[in-house]
């Protein structure tokens, strides 16, 4: 198997309702209302989003994830295969009494979005078996996202420790996104989750919630105290704040000239662009710029993967809409 990137985490199906005016719909007596942007079925989840965009950027990406052997699960698998994602390590689990269902994503006229779906509470984690020998061959291991399955509870912590150590020992970069969910990947109580991570991609809200701090600078210091290499905190339209374990600190502006239609999956597209840069051995600054450009292109179309078409497209955007120079402290 010849992969550049292995993405580990969750996949699912999203029903994207574009241009949804929920306030108008809630207050009207009509049973039917149309939307301005259209309705789309698309794979969802950080792992699906990252891997599909990486394929479009010219990288070979595979996933470690799970779907059920039901209509929705098989559809997710087929869409991923059609996108060119390697699904060798996609586990197809037997169906049970709870059928897979899509998440509903309502995209507002201002490009913001709200999610509606079913949450299944678990007391124990279901492991994702795969041939961990692949970790000796890849360039990048991406965990998307900690705070969600399969990276929760004691079993999840041991899973992270094992696969990140093996990947690093083999010379791969280890990246991770993180969620501030019910099971919090708090770096103060679970530092072992982060010790082998080279690049972490929280957004500003997640960073401060998980660390119990009031500023992104304080949050970065707590993450770095675990031993991880670099924190890249996404700050929306402002870009991102970067700090390394060696004390290098700077901000990188994003590409704001492109009109946003749907911000769903922008963070996953940032991660894909950044990881693409790692695969090409680009500098930290160049990786951040590539991540920003990929995310900025992604939000110009509905769904998480329709906006980005090719690596050449992203290069053109970077050349045409180069933001102001970064500031470094």
C-alpha positions as CSV (number, residue, x, y, z in Angstrom):
1,X,0.0,0.0,0.0
2,X,1.4,3.4,-1.0
3,X,-0.2,6.1,1.1
4,X,1.0,9.6,1.9
5,X,-1.5,10.2,4.7
6,X,-3.5,8.0,7.0
7,X,-6.6,9.8,8.6
8,X,-8.1,8.1,11.6
9,X,-11.5,9.0,13.1
10,X,-15.2,9.3,12.2
11,X,-17.0,9.3,8.9
12,X,-20.7,9.8,8.2
13,X,-23.3,11.3,5.8
14,X,-24.4,14.9,5.8
15,X,-27.5,16.3,4.2
16,X,-26.6,19.9,3.4
17,X,-29.5,22.4,3.1
18,X,-28.0,25.5,1.5
19,X,-29.4,29.0,2.1
20,X,-31.7,27.8,4.9
21,X,-33.7,30.6,6.6
22,X,-34.7,28.7,9.8
23,X,-36.4,31.7,11.4
24,X,-38.7,32.2,8.4
25,X,-39.4,28.5,8.2
26,X,-40.3,28.2,11.9
27,X,-42.7,31.2,11.8
28,X,-44.5,30.4,8.6
29,X,-47.7,28.3,8.4
30,X,-46.6,26.7,5.1
31,X,-45.7,23.0,5.2
32,X,-43.0,23.5,2.4
33,X,-40.4,26.1,1.8
34,X,-37.6,26.2,-0.8
35,X,-34.0,27.0,-0.2
36,X,-31.8,29.3,-2.2
37,X,-28.6,27.1,-2.3
38,X,-29.9,23.6,-2.9
39,X,-29.8,20.3,-1.0
40,X,-26.8,18.0,-1.2
41,X,-25.8,14.6,0.2
42,X,-22.1,14.5,1.1
43,X,-19.8,12.5,3.3
44,X,-19.2,14.1,6.7
45,X,-16.8,13.9,9.6
46,X,-13.3,15.2,9.9
47,X,-11.7,12.0,8.6
48,X,-13.8,11.8,5.4
49,X,-13.4,15.5,4.8
50,X,-9.6,15.6,5.2
51,X,-9.0,12.5,3.2
52,X,-11.2,13.6,0.3
53,X,-9.6,17.0,0.0
54,X,-6.1,15.5,0.2
55,X,-7.0,13.4,-2.8
56,X,-8.0,16.5,-4.7
57,X,-4.7,18.1,-3.7
58,X,-2.8,15.3,-5.3
59,X,-1.9,13.2,-2.2
60,X,-2.7,9.5,-1.6
61,X,-4.9,9.3,1.5
62,X,-6.5,6.4,3.3
63,X,-8.8,6.2,6.4
64,X,-9.2,4.2,9.5
65,X,-12.9,4.5,10.4
66,X,-16.2,2.5,10.8
67,X,-19.6,2.5,9.1
68,X,-22.5,0.1,9.6
69,X,-23.6,-2.4,7.0
70,X,-26.8,-0.5,6.2
71,X,-28.0,1.8,3.5
72,X,-26.3,4.9,4.9
73,X,-23.1,3.1,5.8
74,X,-22.7,1.6,2.3
75,X,-23.5,4.9,0.7
76,X,-20.7,6.6,2.7
77,X,-18.3,3.8,1.7
78,X,-19.2,4.1,-2.0
79,X,-18.9,7.9,-2.0
80,X,-15.4,7.7,-0.4
81,X,-14.3,5.1,-2.9
82,X,-15.6,7.3,-5.8
83,X,-13.6,10.2,-4.4
84,X,-10.4,8.1,-4.5
85,X,-10.0,7.6,-0.8
86,X,-8.3,4.3,0.2
87,X,-10.9,2.4,2.3
88,X,-8.8,-0.7,3.0
89,X,-9.1,0.0,6.7
90,X,-12.7,1.1,6.7
91,X,-14.5,-1.4,9.1
92,X,-18.0,-2.4,8.0
93,X,-19.8,-3.3,11.2
94,X,-23.0,-5.4,11.4
95,X,-26.2,-3.4,11.5
96,X,-28.1,-3.3,14.7
97,X,-31.4,-1.9,16.0
98,X,-30.2,1.7,15.6
99,X,-29.9,2.5,11.9
100,X,-27.3,4.9,10.5
101,X,-28.8,8.4,9.8
102,X,-27.4,11.5,8.1
103,X,-26.7,14.7,10.0
104,X,-28.7,17.6,8.9
105,X,-26.6,20.7,8.2
106,X,-28.5,24.0,7.8
107,X,-26.4,26.5,6.0
108,X,-27.7,30.1,6.6
109,X,-27.6,32.9,4.1
110,X,-24.6,34.4,5.9
111,X,-22.6,31.1,5.4
112,X,-22.9,30.0,9.1
113,X,-24.3,26.6,9.8
114,X,-26.2,24.6,12.4
115,X,-26.2,20.9,12.8
116,X,-29.0,18.5,13.8
117,X,-28.4,14.8,14.3
118,X,-28.5,11.9,16.7
119,X,-25.9,11.4,19.4
120,X,-25.2,7.9,20.7
121,X,-23.8,7.8,24.2
122,X,-21.2,5.1,24.8
123,X,-19.7,3.9,28.1
124,X,-17.0,1.9,26.4
125,X,-15.1,2.5,23.2
126,X,-15.3,0.2,20.2
127,X,-11.8,-0.2,18.8
128,X,-11.0,0.2,15.1
129,X,-8.8,-2.7,14.1
130,X,-6.3,-2.1,11.2
131,X,-2.9,-3.3,10.1
132,X,-0.7,-0.9,12.1
133,X,2.3,-1.8,10.0
134,X,1.0,0.9,7.6
135,X,2.2,3.4,10.2
136,X,5.8,2.5,9.2
137,X,5.2,3.6,5.6
138,X,3.2,6.9,5.6
139,X,4.4,10.5,5.6
140,X,1.6,11.8,7.9
141,X,-0.7,10.4,10.5
142,X,-3.7,12.6,11.1
143,X,-6.0,12.1,14.1
144,X,-9.3,13.8,13.4
145,X,-10.6,14.7,16.0
146,X,-9.5,14.0,19.6
147,X,-12.4,14.3,22.0
148,X,-14.5,12.0,19.7
149,X,-14.3,8.3,18.9
150,X,-12.0,6.5,18.7
151,X,-9.9,8.8,20.9
152,X,-11.9,8.8,24.1
153,X,-11.8,6.9,27.4
154,X,-8.8,4.9,28.6
155,X,-8.9,2.7,25.6
156,X,-8.8,5.7,23.3
157,X,-5.8,7.2,25.2
158,X,-3.9,3.9,24.9
159,X,-4.8,3.8,21.2
160,X,-3.4,7.3,20.6
161,X,-0.2,6.6,22.5
162,X,0.4,3.4,20.6
163,X,-0.2,4.6,17.0
164,X,1.4,8.1,17.4
165,X,4.6,6.6,18.9
166,X,4.9,4.0,16.1
167,X,4.3,6.6,13.4
168,X,6.9,9.0,14.9
169,X,9.4,6.3,15.4
170,X,9.1,5.5,11.7
171,X,9.7,9.2,10.8
172,X,6.2,10.3,10.0
173,X,4.6,13.6,11.1
174,X,1.7,13.3,13.5
175,X,-1.1,15.9,13.3
176,X,-4.4,16.2,15.2
177,X,-7.5,18.2,15.4
178,X,-9.5,18.3,18.6
179,X,-13.1,18.9,19.8
180,X,-14.4,20.4,23.0
181,X,-17.2,17.7,23.4
182,X,-18.6,15.8,26.4
183,X,-15.4,13.8,26.7
184,X,-12.8,16.5,26.9
185,X,-9.3,15.9,25.7
186,X,-8.0,18.2,28.4
187,X,-4.2,18.5,28.1
188,X,-3.9,19.2,31.9
189,X,-5.5,15.8,32.8
190,X,-4.5,13.8,29.6
191,X,-1.1,15.1,28.6
192,X,-0.2,11.7,27.2
193,X,-2.7,12.3,24.4
194,X,-0.5,15.1,23.0
195,X,3.1,14.0,23.8
196,X,3.8,12.5,20.3
197,X,1.9,15.1,18.3
198,X,3.9,17.4,16.0
199,X,1.1,19.8,14.9
200,X,-2.3,20.4,16.7
201,X,-5.1,22.4,15.0
202,X,-7.7,23.6,17.6
203,X,-9.8,26.6,16.9
204,X,-9.8,29.5,19.4
205,X,-12.9,28.4,21.2
206,X,-11.8,24.7,21.5
207,X,-8.3,25.8,22.7
208,X,-9.6,28.0,25.5
209,X,-12.4,25.6,26.6
210,X,-10.1,22.6,26.8
211,X,-7.4,24.4,28.7
212,X,-9.6,26.6,30.9
213,X,-7.8,29.7,29.8
214,X,-8.9,33.2,28.7
215,X,-6.5,33.7,25.8
216,X,-5.2,31.7,22.9
217,X,-1.6,32.5,24.1
218,X,-2.3,30.9,27.5
219,X,-4.0,27.9,25.8
220,X,-1.0,27.4,23.5
221,X,1.4,27.3,26.5
222,X,-0.7,24.6,28.2
223,X,-0.8,22.4,25.1
224,X,2.9,22.8,24.6
225,X,3.6,21.8,28.2
226,X,2.5,18.3,27.2
227,X,5.5,17.9,24.9
228,X,3.8,18.4,21.6
229,X,5.7,20.3,18.9
230,X,3.6,23.1,17.5
231,X,0.1,24.5,18.2
232,X,-1.7,26.2,15.3
233,X,-4.9,27.9,16.7
234,X,-7.4,28.7,14.0
235,X,-9.0,32.2,14.6
236,X,-11.6,32.4,11.8
237,X,-11.3,35.3,9.5
238,X,-8.2,36.5,11.3
239,X,-6.2,33.5,10.2
240,X,-4.2,31.5,12.8
241,X,-1.9,31.9,15.7
242,X,1.2,29.7,15.8
243,X,3.5,28.8,18.6
244,X,6.2,26.1,18.7
245,X,7.8,24.3,21.6
246,X,11.0,26.2,20.9
247,X,9.2,29.5,21.5
248,X,8.8,30.6,17.9
249,X,5.5,32.6,17.7
250,X,3.7,34.3,14.9
251,X,0.3,34.9,13.3
252,X,-0.7,34.1,9.7
253,X,-3.5,36.0,8.0
254,X,-6.0,34.1,5.8
255,X,-7.4,34.8,2.4
256,X,-10.5,37.0,2.9
257,X,-11.1,38.1,-0.7
258,X,-13.1,35.0,-1.6
259,X,-16.8,35.1,-0.8
260,X,-18.0,32.5,1.8
261,X,-21.1,30.5,1.0
262,X,-20.8,27.6,3.4
263,X,-18.3,27.4,6.2
264,X,-18.9,23.7,7.0
265,X,-15.7,21.8,7.1
266,X,-13.4,24.8,6.8
267,X,-11.2,23.6,9.6
268,X,-10.9,20.2,8.0
269,X,-9.9,21.8,4.7
270,X,-7.3,23.9,6.6
271,X,-5.9,20.6,8.1
272,X,-5.8,19.0,4.6
273,X,-4.0,22.0,3.1
274,X,-1.5,22.1,6.0
275,X,-0.8,18.4,5.7
276,X,-0.4,18.7,1.9
277,X,2.4,21.2,2.7
278,X,4.0,18.7,5.1
279,X,4.0,16.1,2.4
280,X,5.8,18.5,0.2
281,X,8.3,19.4,3.0
282,X,7.3,23.1,3.0
283,X,8.1,25.4,5.9
284,X,5.7,25.9,8.8
285,X,4.7,29.3,7.4
286,X,4.1,27.9,4.0
287,X,2.0,25.0,5.4
288,X,-0.2,27.5,7.2
289,X,-0.7,29.6,4.1
290,X,-1.6,26.5,2.1
291,X,-4.1,25.5,4.9
292,X,-5.7,29.0,4.8
293,X,-5.9,29.0,1.0
294,X,-7.5,25.5,1.0
295,X,-10.0,26.5,3.6
296,X,-10.8,29.8,1.9
297,X,-11.6,28.0,-1.4
298,X,-13.6,25.3,0.4
299,X,-16.2,27.8,1.8
300,X,-17.0,29.2,-1.7
301,X,-19.2,26.2,-2.4
302,X,-21.8,24.1,-0.5
303,X,-20.5,20.9,1.2
304,X,-17.1,20.3,2.6
305,X,-15.4,19.0,-0.6
306,X,-17.0,20.6,-3.6
307,X,-15.0,23.9,-3.5
308,X,-11.5,22.5,-3.7
309,X,-10.8,21.0,-7.1
310,X,-7.0,20.7,-7.5
311,X,-3.6,21.7,-6.1
312,X,-3.2,24.0,-9.1
313,X,-6.4,25.8,-8.1
314,X,-5.0,26.5,-4.6
315,X,-1.7,27.7,-6.0
316,X,-3.6,30.2,-8.2
317,X,-5.6,31.5,-5.2
318,X,-2.4,32.0,-3.2
319,X,-0.8,33.9,-6.0
320,X,-3.8,36.1,-6.8
321,X,-5.1,36.8,-3.2
322,X,-1.9,36.9,-1.2
323,X,-2.8,38.5,2.2
324,X,-0.6,40.9,4.0
325,X,2.7,39.7,5.4
326,X,2.6,37.7,8.7
327,X,3.8,39.3,11.9
328,X,6.4,37.5,14.0
329,X,7.3,38.1,17.6
